[in-house]
Amino acid sequence: MRTPETNRDAFSVLEEAGEIDNDLAEKLRGWAGFRNVLVHQCANIDHLVSYRAIREHLDELRELGRWAVKKVGGESAD
């Protein structure tokens, strides 16, 4: 696997390596962008939009968590 150039690119690298599918990679790249907004523009965040994004799309992060647990040989923590 190549070394990712950015946090967002890490999900492209995992997709290219066949570790995660395109749909999940695309969603996680979106989360990486969301993270960048939270970190770099925290004074201008619309908290309602942030809350809705987390509430409505948390399953995507859970899916990443399940994948990570499998990769390190642990048990799934649903």
Protein Blocks (a to p, Z undefined) as FASTA:
>chain_A
ZZdfbfklmmmmmmmnomacfklmmmmmmmmmmmmmmmmmmmmccfklmmmmmmmmmmmm
mmmmmmmmmmnopacdZZ
